[in-house]
């Protein structure tokens, strides 16, 4: 099945939802493009760690998790020079 896309005056194209679904990508994901001979290209999703994978990476085993309220309390006391 051929899908026709239109190039804007800025040289941009918009990939249709059916193309994005076929590639398995969502907003914020990245795509790799290989430029091939004969004016062709190959488009594929860039696989890697999603941005959500950074959450919790600084945690240390055996230390408690802090609630947002506790983090705010600690931050506020730091600004007030309290310990």
C-alpha positions as CSV (number, residue, x, y, z in Angstrom):
1,X,0.0,0.0,0.0
2,X,1.4,3.4,-1.0
3,X,0.8,6.4,1.2
4,X,1.3,9.9,-0.3
5,X,2.6,12.7,1.9
6,X,2.8,16.4,1.2
7,X,6.0,18.4,1.7
8,X,5.3,21.8,3.3
9,X,7.0,25.1,2.3
10,X,9.3,24.5,5.3
11,X,10.4,21.1,3.9
12,X,8.5,19.2,6.5
13,X,6.2,16.2,6.2
14,X,3.6,14.8,8.7
15,X,3.5,11.1,9.1
16,X,-0.1,9.8,9.2
17,X,-1.3,8.0,12.3
18,X,-1.5,4.7,10.4
19,X,2.2,5.0,9.6
20,X,3.1,5.8,13.2
21,X,0.9,2.9,14.4
22,X,2.7,0.6,11.9
23,X,6.1,1.6,13.3
24,X,4.9,1.3,16.8
25,X,5.9,4.8,17.8
26,X,4.2,7.4,20.0
27,X,4.6,11.1,20.6
28,X,8.1,11.8,21.8
29,X,9.7,8.7,20.3
30,X,12.5,9.1,17.8
31,X,12.9,7.7,14.3
32,X,16.1,6.8,12.4
33,X,16.3,7.4,8.7
34,X,18.8,5.8,6.4
35,X,19.3,7.5,3.0
36,X,19.6,4.9,0.3
37,X,20.7,5.1,-3.3
38,X,18.2,6.0,-6.0
39,X,16.5,8.7,-3.8
40,X,15.1,6.2,-1.4
41,X,15.1,6.1,2.4
42,X,14.5,3.6,5.1
43,X,12.6,4.8,8.2
44,X,12.6,2.8,11.5
45,X,11.9,3.5,15.1
46,X,15.0,4.4,17.2
47,X,15.0,1.8,20.0
48,X,16.4,2.8,23.3
49,X,15.3,3.7,26.8
50,X,12.3,5.9,27.1
51,X,12.6,9.0,29.2
52,X,10.5,7.4,31.9
53,X,13.4,5.0,32.5
54,X,15.4,7.7,34.4
55,X,12.9,7.9,37.3
56,X,14.3,6.2,40.3
57,X,17.8,5.8,38.9
58,X,19.4,7.7,41.8
59,X,17.7,5.6,44.5
60,X,20.0,3.5,46.7
61,X,19.1,0.1,48.0
62,X,18.0,0.2,51.6
63,X,17.0,3.8,51.6
64,X,13.4,4.8,52.0
65,X,11.5,6.5,49.1
66,X,10.4,10.0,49.9
67,X,6.9,11.4,49.2
68,X,6.6,14.6,47.3
69,X,5.4,16.3,50.6
70,X,8.6,15.1,52.4
71,X,10.8,16.3,49.5
72,X,9.1,19.7,49.7
73,X,9.5,19.8,53.4
74,X,13.2,19.1,53.2
75,X,13.7,21.6,50.4
76,X,11.8,24.3,52.4
77,X,14.0,23.7,55.5
78,X,17.1,23.9,53.3
79,X,16.0,27.3,52.0
80,X,15.4,28.5,55.6
81,X,18.8,27.2,56.7
82,X,17.2,24.7,59.1
83,X,18.5,21.3,59.6
